[in-house]
Amino acid sequence: MKHKYLNLFILLLFLFCKIDMLAQGEYSVVQIPHQVYVLQNSLALSTDDDEYSNIVNLGFDFKYFGNTYNQMVVSTNGFIDFRTNLAGQFSPYQLSAPFPNNSQVKNSILACYHDMKNEGVSDLGSIKYSIIGNAPYRKLIVLFDNQPHFNCLELRSTFQAVLYETLNIIDVQIVNKPICLAFNSGNAIVGIVNEAGNIAVTPPGRNVSAWTATREGWRFNPNVVNTFPIYKYTKCDANLDGTEVFNLQIVRNDLNASSMVFYETLTNAYDEVFPVSLTYTNLIANHQKIYGKKSDGSIVEVILKTINC
């Protein structure tokens, strides 16, 4: 009997550890439409070349690889670092091996990490940040604007990192990133890396290598179950084909949300693109989820169901 209890304990311990590992270590990355946010009341980060900024307050709690942060520092070489003890210190710039590796760069969001020149250049670009939107769905935007490449000052990179409050999503939006083969083999990376430096997630073709990008967007999703309020809308299926026309104004009225906008996918709701008509015919027979987004940024999962009455 003792052996059975011991085996059960070990099994439960393994399951809890695995759940914790999943919570801390799993992200997916998908390509998303290119979208550049306009900064509001932005603050400039003053830094020297190859240096971390002073500490930046996020303005909200942000969960990253299982840890929660409300501050960060920003490297002039295109990444965000949650190790605030590095504020004002030297930032690495050398890229030689794909992530994860034994690099000094860890616990970081590699928005578009490559060696850039942040001082001693005429027409120098800027690094700014801003918080937009309303709680609890604000976004922190870090903009690397018109940044010269080291050893190729005529080449400039412009890109944004976007951190989502509550949702803990990370977007990277690249306006333009050319290649400077004259230094560091033109290497660059887009990705995320955990606190230990042993887990990294990168988009296809965007790990450490020479690549160029224009008008490109990537999203890093924490692999957690989304828990949204649910509204169920059921209609009789008149001709038994599994589809009906749903009047989504009824959902607005019931939820007292006169400005709610509806989307077919959660990604579209996050990005506020491709809204659907208020008279909507379900595309998936009998049972389909769509998403309503209120003016405060909160999301409701709407289940459209047809039944044989």
GIKA-V822742 format. One line per field, one symbol per residue. ss: DSSP state (h for helix, s for strand, l for the rest). phi: phi as a letter, one per 30 degrees, with the letter a starting at -180 (. if undefined). burial: + if it has 16 or more other ideal C-beta (glycine too) atoms within 10 Angstrom, else -. A space follows every 10 residues. Layout:
BEGIN
ss = ???
phi = ???
burial = ???
END
This chain:
BEGIN
ss = lhhhhhhhhh hhhhhhhhhh hhhhhlssss ssllllllll llssllllll sslllsssss ssssllssss ssssslllss sllhhhllls llllllllll lllllllsss sssllsslll lllllsssss ssllllllss sssssssssl lsssssssss ssssllllls ssssssslll lllhhhssss ssslllllls ssllllllss llssssssss ssllllllss ssssssllll llllssslhh hhhhhlllll sssllhhhhh hlllslllss slllllssss ssslllllss sssssssll
phi = .ddddddddd dddddddddd dddcccbcbb dbedacdddc hdcdccbddh bddddcddja dbcbhiccbb babbddcjbc bdddddeicd cdbdbbbedd acdddahbcd eadadbccai bdhddbbbba cbibdcbdbc ccccchdddd ibddcbcbab cbccdidhdb cbbcdabdcc ddbhhidabc lbbdddicbb bbdeibddac bbbbhbbbbc cddbddccec ccbcbdddch cibadcdddd deddchbdcd ccbdbdddde dhbhdcddcc cddcdiabcb bccdddjdbb dcccbcbdd
burial = ---------- ---------- ---++-+-+- -+---+--+- -+--+-+-++ +++--+-+++ -+-++---+- -+++++++++ +++--++--- +-+-+---++ --+-++++++ ++++++++-- ----+-++++ +-+---++++ +++++-++++ -++-++++++ ++++++++++ ++++++++++ --++-+++++ +++++-+-++ +++--+++-- +-+--+++++ ++-------- +-+-+-+--- --++-+-+-- ++----+--+ ++++-+++++ +----+---+ -+---+-+-+ ++++--++++ ++-+-+---
END
